[in-house]
Amino acid sequence: MQQRNIIYVHSERLIQQADKNPAVRGRAALTHRLIASYGLLKHMQRLEPKMCQPANLRNFHNCDYVQQLLEKEKVTTLKSSNESLRLNNTDLEEEKQSDAEDEEDDDYNLDSTLTHKEYGLGFDCPSWRGMWEYACTIAGGTMSACAALCKFSSANKSKQTVTINWTGGWHHAKRDRAAGYCYVNDIVLGILIMRKHFMRVLYIDLDVHHGDGVQQAFEVTKRVFTFSMHRYECGFYPGTGGSEDCGFGGSKGYAANFPFRNGIGGGNYCKSFKRIVSKIFDCYAPDACVIQCGADAIVGDPLGGTNLTSLDFIDCIGFVLERGLPTVLLGGGGYNFANASRFWTQLTASCCGRQISEDIPTDNHDFLKYGPDYSLKIPASNVMKDENSMEYLEQRAQIIEGNLQKYNVCAV
């Protein structure tokens, strides 16, 4: 294996802020503690990320949306302050009852108004006190990871630089709205930094949901090639990413989507992935990669619907890393928190070239959350039906390969 310089993006503030997202509350800390309990931190350089500024967010998100994030923060904080004043005037028993009912939700769902829903700040992306700091911290984490990749890959070309930020990977946010638990598109903001240094960037999205926000951001440029493998069925979010969807205008062909059906297994998935990625590398010749490693594509995820294991994804990601290109690894979805933590810890160890025990360390603070087997292993299901025929998968692959040829995708 080529020597690697592994950079791990981490700070207490980043973990605390990442854990405030209502959809993944507590997941970032769970993951970091498992990585630390295996002693992997000593095999990586730690990078303390910077918070981004409003001007940084506006590199992708439009001014109105950025202003809405800030305005929602003000409104939510004001509502919280007013609620505190109201509680101070209630009797003690009512206050105790209210505290008990609200303890689980804490600062969430404080803003239930119907205004500004056009910005996506409601439903799956509710406002909460501290949302602005969260957005700036999450975006800053991935932007810092991408900036470090540019810096270190130039300074030391003899080693492959890999930066890891498991708190990033929020691929659904659009230029003017939040969507799918994603308030800012940290991936787009990070790739924009990389484009100043690398001529061609390959973005690979392994989340079970289509990486729609990232594809939309770059579908009119040849400087970024986006490739997403995702579940695609009627009613499954976000409902985009068919195999015929391959970019826009003069940049057609510089996006590829491999949609699969419920229950796909590791053998067919890995075979299809390696086939398509090899073709993309041959045609496009990227200078750097960004991989969104969404853990919701792993068996057992409540929003998933696959029969894929962490080892399947480590095999696919390792196939990309073998090319030796500077690479950013990001998190993303993953709503079985213990499995997301298992996956990202195993992937971190693999990147570092370390063999770690399948047994969860007994001194891990969260040991009981990994029961009943207390193991890193995530077994495939023996009851899930694979609805992907060989004919269907072959057709998807041929469509992508045909688009690469038809639109003469090449290194520009």
Buried (B, 14 or more C-beta within 10 A) or exposed (E): EEEBBBBBBBBEBBBBBBBBBBBBBBBBBBBBBBBBBBEBBEBBBEBEBBBBEBEBBBEBBBEEBBBBBBBBBEBBBEBBEEEEEEEEEEEEEEBEEBEEEBEEEEBBBBBEEEEBEEBBBBEBBBBBBBBBBBBBBBBBBBBBBBBBBBEBBEEEEEBBBBBBBBBBBBBBBBEBBBBBBBBBBBBBBBBBBBBEBBEBBBBBBBBBBBBBBBBBBBBEBBBBBBBBBBBBEEEBBBEBBEBEBBBBEEBBBBBBBBBBBBBBBBEBBBEBBBBBBEBBBEBBBBBBBBBBBBBBBBBBBEBBBBBBBBBBBBBBBEBBBEBEBBBBBBBBBBBBBBBBBBBBBBBBBBBBEEEBEEEBBEEBEBBEBBEEEBBBEBEBEEEBEBEBEEEBBEEBBEBBBEBBEEBEBBEE
